[in-house]
Structures are given as C-alpha cells and as structure tokens.
Amino acid sequence: MEIKVLGTGCSKCKKLEAAVQEAVAKTGVAAQVTKVTDIQEIMSFGVMSTPALVIDGSVKSSGRVLSVNDVAALIEGAAN
C-alpha cells in the first residue's frame, strides 16, 4: 500500500503525517508512507487545500487533520 501525505510543511500537515504513521503501526498494514511537499505534485492530485491524504493514488481527505482512528479506518478500508 502506498500512502502519501500532501502538504507544504505546515503544522497541520505534520500532525496528519504523525497520525498516518501511528495508524499504519496500529493497523499493522504494510505501507510505504511518503511526504509530498512539491506544489506541482500536490496539484496533480487535484488537491486545492492541504493537508491531504492519498492512499494508493486515491485522495481520501483534503483540507483537514484526521484522527489516528479515522486514518486507520481508511487504511483498513483500502486494504480490503
């Protein structure tokens, strides 16, 4: 599973990245987590507000910080 956290480095982006790392550990799903800060790459996903969460190429959330449980639910849903 490929998970991308899209954001330019703001505090909300860092909070989402931490929640993603914790959710991956909690679910035990094998995932590669990457942080995308390049504005052109962020825009290529059609995201206009960050932070955003992309799982396997699909934008799951944009413009808000998800809780660890919310991220875990998205990861588990994508894994099934």
BAMIGU-694983 format. One record per atom (N, C-alpha, C, O): residue number from 1; residue in one letter; atom name; x, y, z negated. Coordinates in pm, whole numbers, plus 32768, in hexadecimal, padded with zeros to 4 digits. Example, Ala and Ser with C-alpha at 12.3 -4.5 7.8 and 13.67 -1.06 7.14 Angstrom:
2
   k r  a    X    Y    Z
   1 a  N 8527 7DC7 7CF4
   1 a CA 84CE 7E3E 7CF4
   1 a  C 8528 7EB6 7CF4
   1 a  O 8590 7EB4 7CB2
   2 s  N 8505 7F1F 7D3C
   2 s CA 8557 7F96 7D36
   2 s  C 850A 8003 7CED
   2 s  O 853D 8072 7CDC
This chain:
80
   k r  a    X    Y    Z
   1 m  N 8055 7F8A 8000
   1 m CA 8000 8000 8000
   1 m  C 8059 807B 8000
   1 m  O 80BD 8082 7FB8
   2 e  N 8033 80DD 8051
   2 e CA 807E 8159 8058
   2 e  C 8027 81CA 801F
   2 e  O 7FB8 81E2 804D
   3 i  N 805D 820D 7FBA
   3 i CA 8015 827B 7F78
   3 i  C 8069 82F9 7F89
   3 i  O 80E1 82FA 7F6E
   4 k  N 8026 8364 7FB5
   4 k CA 806B 83E5 7FC4
   4 k  C 8023 844D 7F6F
   4 k  O 7FA9 8457 7F6F
   5 v  N 8074 849B 7F28
   5 v CA 8040 850E 7EDF
   5 v  C 806B 8588 7F2F
   5 v  O 80E2 85A3 7F3F
   6 l  N 8009 85D1 7F60
   6 l CA 8025 8647 7FB2
   6 l  C 801F 86C4 7F5D
   6 l  O 7FBC 86DD 7F18
   7 g  N 8089 8713 7F61
   7 g CA 808A 8790 7F15
   7 g  C 8111 87D3 7F1F
   7 g  O 8176 8793 7F3A
   8 t  N 8110 8855 7F0A
   8 t CA 818A 88A4 7F1A
   8 t  C 81E0 88AA 7E9C
   8 t  O 824C 88E5 7E9F
   9 g  N 81B3 886D 7E30
   9 g CA 8204 886C 7DB7
   9 g  C 81C7 88BA 7D43
   9 g  O 820A 88D3 7CDF
  10 c  N 8149 88E1 7D50
  10 c CA 8107 892A 7CE5
  10 c  C 80EE 88CE 7C6D
  10 c  O 8101 8855 7C77
  11 s  N 80C5 8907 7BFE
  11 s CA 80B0 88B6 7B85
  11 s  C 8042 884F 7B98
  11 s  O 804C 87E0 7B63
  12 k  N 7FDA 8871 7BE2
  12 k CA 7F6F 8810 7BFB
  12 k  C 7FA1 879B 7C4F
  12 k  O 7F7B 8728 7C39
  13 c  N 7FF7 87B9 7CAE
  13 c CA 8030 874F 7D03
  13 c  C 8085 86F0 7CAF
  13 c  O 807F 8676 7CC1
  14 k  N 80D1 8727 7C53
  14 k CA 8124 86D5 7BFB
  14 k  C 80CE 8680 7B9E
  14 k  O 80F1 860D 7B81
  15 k  N 805E 86B7 7B6F
  15 k CA 8003 866A 7B19
  15 k  C 7FC5 85F6 7B65
  15 k  O 7FB8 8588 7B2F
  16 l  N 7F9E 860E 7BE3
  16 l CA 7F64 85A2 7C33
  16 l  C 7FCD 8537 7C4E
  16 l  O 7FAE 84C0 7C48
  17 e  N 8047 855F 7C6B
  17 e CA 80B1 84FE 7C85
  17 e  C 80C9 84A7 7C0A
  17 e  O 80DA 842D 7C16
  18 a  N 80C9 84E4 7B93
  18 a CA 80DA 8497 7B18
  18 a  C 8066 8437 7B02
  18 a  O 807A 83C5 7AD8
  19 a  N 7FEB 8465 7B1F
  19 a CA 7F75 840F 7B10
  19 a  C 7F7D 8399 7B71
  19 a  O 7F56 8329 7B4E
  20 v  N 7FAE 83B1 7BEA
  20 v CA 7FBB 8345 7C4C
  20 v  C 8021 82DE 7C1C
  20 v  O 8007 8266 7C23
  21 q  N 8092 830D 7BED
  21 q CA 80FA 82B0 7BBC
  21 q  C 80C3 825A 7B4A
  21 q  O 80DA 81E1 7B45
  22 e  N 807A 8299 7AEF
  22 e CA 8040 8251 7A7D
  22 e  C 7FD5 81EE 7AAB
  22 e  O 7FCC 817E 7A78
  23 a  N 7F84 8217 7B0C
  23 a CA 7F19 81C0 7B3F
  23 a  C 7F53 8146 7B88
  23 a  O 7F1E 80D8 7B7C
  24 v  N 7FBF 815B 7BD3
  24 v CA 8000 80EB 7C18
  24 v  C 8033 8086 7BB1
  24 v  O 8022 800D 7BC1
  25 a  N 8072 80B9 7B47
  25 a CA 80A3 8060 7ADE
  25 a  C 8030 8018 7A98
  25 a  O 803A 7FA2 7A78
  26 k  N 7FC3 805F 7A82
  26 k CA 7F4F 8027 7A3C
  26 k  C 7F0C 7FB9 7A8E
  26 k  O 7EE3 7F52 7A56
  27 t  N 7F00 7FCD 7B10
  27 t CA 7EBB 7F6C 7B65
  27 t  C 7F14 7EF7 7B8C
  27 t  O 7EE3 7E8A 7BAB
  28 g  N 7F96 7F0C 7B8C
  28 g CA 7FF2 7EA3 7BB4
  28 g  C 7FF6 7E8B 7C49
  28 g  O 802C 7E26 7C76
  29 v  N 7FBD 7EE5 7C97
  29 v CA 7FBC 7ED9 7D29
  29 v  C 8045 7F01 7D5F
  29 v  O 8080 7F64 7D33
  30 a  N 8077 7EB4 7DBD
  30 a CA 80F7 7ED6 7DFC
  30 a  C 80DE 7F4C 7E5A
  30 a  O 8098 7F3F 7EBF
  31 a  N 8119 7FBD 7E39
  31 a CA 8102 8036 7E88
  31 a  C 8180 8088 7E92
  31 a  O 81D1 808E 7E35
  32 q  N 818F 80C8 7F05
  32 q CA 81FC 8126 7F19
  32 q  C 81BF 81B2 7F0C
  32 q  O 8168 81D8 7F5A
  33 v  N 81EE 81FD 7EAA
  33 v CA 81B9 8283 7E92
  33 v  C 821D 82EA 7EC5
  33 v  O 8292 82E7 7E9F
  34 t  N 81ED 8344 7F1B
  34 t CA 8244 83AE 7F4D
  34 t  C 8201 8435 7F37
  34 t  O 8187 8441 7F38
  35 k  N 8255 849A 7F22
  35 k CA 8227 8523 7F11
  35 k  C 8241 856D 7F92
  35 k  O 82B3 8571 7FC1
  36 v  N 81DA 85A8 7FCB
  36 v CA 81E8 85F2 8049
  36 v  C 81DB 8687 802B
  36 v  O 8174 86B5 7FFA
  37 t  N 8246 86D2 8048
  37 t CA 8245 8762 802E
  37 t  C 8246 87B4 80AE
  37 t  O 8230 882D 80AA
  38 d  N 8261 8774 811F
  38 d CA 8266 87BB 819F
  38 d  C 81DA 87E7 81C9
  38 d  O 8181 8794 81DA
  39 i  N 81C7 8869 81D9
  39 i CA 8142 88A0 81F5
  39 i  C 810A 886C 827A
  39 i  O 8092 8857 8286
  40 q  N 8160 8857 82DC
  40 q CA 8132 8823 835D
  40 q  C 80FC 8794 834F
  40 q  O 8096 8771 8389
  41 e  N 8143 8742 8301
  41 e CA 8115 86B9 82EB
  41 e  C 8093 86B7 829A
  41 e  O 803A 8667 82B5
  42 i  N 8089 870F 8237
  42 i CA 800E 8719 81E8
  42 i  C 7F99 873E 8244
  42 i  O 7F2E 8702 823C
  43 m  N 7FAF 87A0 829A
  43 m CA 7F45 87CC 82F4
  43 m  C 7F20 8760 835B
  43 m  O 7EB0 875D 838C
  44 s  N 7F7F 8707 837B
  44 s CA 7F62 869B 83DB
  44 s  C 7EF7 863B 83A6
  44 s  O 7EB8 85F4 83F4
  45 f  N 7EE2 863B 8323
  45 f CA 7E78 85E9 82E7
  45 f  C 7DF2 8634 82E3
  45 f  O 7D8D 85FB 82BA
  46 g  N 7DF2 86B1 830E
  46 g CA 7D78 8700 830B
  46 g  C 7D5A 8739 8281
  46 g  O 7CEA 8764 8267
  47 v  N 7DBE 8739 822B
  47 v CA 7DAD 8769 81A2
  47 v  C 7DC7 87FF 819F
  47 v  O 7E2F 882E 81CB
  48 m  N 7D66 8849 8169
  48 m CA 7D76 88D9 8160
  48 m  C 7D8F 8908 80D1
  48 m  O 7DB9 897A 80BC
  49 s  N 7D76 88B2 806E
  49 s CA 7D94 88D7 7FE4
  49 s  C 7DD8 8862 7F9F
  49 s  O 7DB1 87EE 7FAD
  50 t  N 7E3D 8884 7F53
  50 t CA 7E8A 881F 7F0B
  50 t  C 7E71 882C 7E76
  50 t  O 7E43 8895 7E4A
  51 p  N 7E8D 87C6 7E28
  51 p CA 7ECA 8748 7E4F
  51 p  C 7E67 86ED 7E97
  51 p  O 7DED 86FA 7E88
  52 a  N 7E9E 8691 7EE5
  52 a CA 7E4B 8631 7F2A
  52 a  C 7E87 85A6 7F19
  52 a  O 7F00 8596 7F06
  53 l  N 7E32 8542 7F20
  53 l CA 7E5C 84B7 7F11
  53 l  C 7E38 846B 7F90
  53 l  O 7DC6 846E 7FBC
  54 v  N 7E9B 8428 7FC9
  54 v CA 7E88 83D9 8043
  54 v  C 7EAF 8349 8023
  54 v  O 7F1E 832E 7FF4
  55 i  N 7E54 82ED 803D
  55 i CA 7E70 825E 8029
  55 i  C 7E63 8219 80AF
  55 i  O 7DFA 821D 80EF
  56 d  N 7ED0 81D9 80DA
  56 d CA 7ED5 8192 815A
  56 d  C 7EA0 81E7 81CD
  56 d  O 7E53 81B6 8221
  57 g  N 7EC8 8266 81D1
  57 g CA 7EA6 82BE 823F
  57 g  C 7E1F 8303 8236
  57 g  O 7DFC 8353 828C
  58 s  N 7DD2 82E4 81CD
  58 s CA 7D4D 831E 81BD
  58 s  C 7D4C 8381 8147
  58 s  O 7D74 835E 80D7
  59 v  N 7D1E 83FB 8161
  59 v CA 7D17 8460 80F6
  59 v  C 7CA6 843A 8096
  59 v  O 7C32 842F 80BE
  60 k  N 7CCA 8426 8017
  60 k CA 7C69 83FC 7FB2
  60 k  C 7C3C 8470 7F5A
  60 k  O 7BD0 846D 7F20
  61 s  N 7C90 84D7 7F4F
  61 s CA 7C70 8549 7EFA
  61 s  C 7CC0 85C1 7F29
  61 s  O 7D30 85B4 7F5A
  62 s  N 7C83 8638 7F1A
  62 s CA 7CC7 86B2 7F42
  62 s  C 7C99 8725 7EE9
  62 s  O 7C22 8735 7ECE
  63 g  N 7CF9 8774 7EBA
  63 g CA 7CD9 87ED 7E71
  63 g  C 7CBD 87DC 7DDD
  63 g  O 7C92 883B 7D9A
  64 r  N 7CD6 8763 7DA7
  64 r CA 7CC1 8752 7D17
  64 r  C 7D1D 86E8 7CE0
  64 r  O 7D50 8692 7D28
  65 v  N 7D32 86EF 7C5D
  65 v CA 7D86 868E 7C18
  65 v  C 7D2A 861F 7BE4
  65 v  O 7CCF 8637 7B95
  66 l  N 7D44 85A6 7C11
  66 l CA 7CF6 8533 7BE4
  66 l  C 7D30 84FB 7B63
  66 l  O 7DA8 8509 7B49
  67 s  N 7CDA 84BC 7B14
  67 s CA 7D0A 8479 7A9B
  67 s  C 7D4F 83F6 7AC2
  67 s  O 7D40 83C7 7B33
  68 v  N 7D99 83BD 7A66
  68 v CA 7DDB 833D 7A7E
  68 v  C 7D73 82D3 7AA0
  68 v  O 7D88 8283 7AFB
  69 n  N 7D04 82D3 7A59
  69 n CA 7C9A 8270 7A73
  69 n  C 7C5C 8282 7AFD
  69 n  O 7C3E 8220 7B41
  70 d  N 7C49 82FE 7B28
  70 d CA 7C13 8318 7BAE
  70 d  C 7C73 82E7 7C1A
  70 d  O 7C49 82A9 7C7C
  71 v  N 7CF3 8302 7C08
  71 v CA 7D58 82D5 7C68
  71 v  C 7D5D 823C 7C6A
  71 v  O 7D65 81FF 7CD5
  72 a  N 7D59 8200 7BF4
  72 a CA 7D5D 816D 7BEB
  72 a  C 7CE7 8130 7C35
  72 a  O 7CF6 80CA 7C79
  73 a  N 7C70 816B 7C29
  73 a CA 7BFA 8138 7C6C
  73 a  C 7C0A 8143 7D04
  73 a  O 7BE2 80E7 7D4C
  74 l  N 7C44 81B0 7D35
  74 l CA 7C5C 81BF 7DC4
  74 l  C 7CC1 8159 7DF6
  74 l  O 7CB1 811F 7E62
  75 i  N 7D2A 8143 7DA8
  75 i CA 7D90 80E0 7DCD
  75 i  C 7D54 8055 7DD3
  75 i  O 7D6C 800B 7E33
  76 e  N 7D06 8031 7D6D
  76 e CA 7CC9 7FAC 7D6A
  76 e  C 7C65 7F9C 7DDC
  76 e  O 7C5C 7F30 7E17
  77 g  N 7C1B 8006 7DFC
  77 g CA 7BBC 8000 7E6B
  77 g  C 7C03 7FED 7EF0
  77 g  O 7BD2 7FA3 7F46
  78 a  N 7C75 802E 7F01
  78 a CA 7CC1 8022 7F7E
  78 a  C 7D05 7F9B 7F88
  78 a  O 7D1D 7F69 7FF6
  79 a  N 7D25 7F5E 7F16
  79 a CA 7D6B 7EDD 7F16
  79 a  C 7D0D 7E6B 7F38
  79 a  O 7D3A 7E01 7F64
  80 n  N 7C8C 7E7F 7F25
  80 n CA 7C2B 7E13 7F3F
  80 n  C 7BF6 7E14 7FCB
  80 n  O 7BA4 7DC0 7FF0
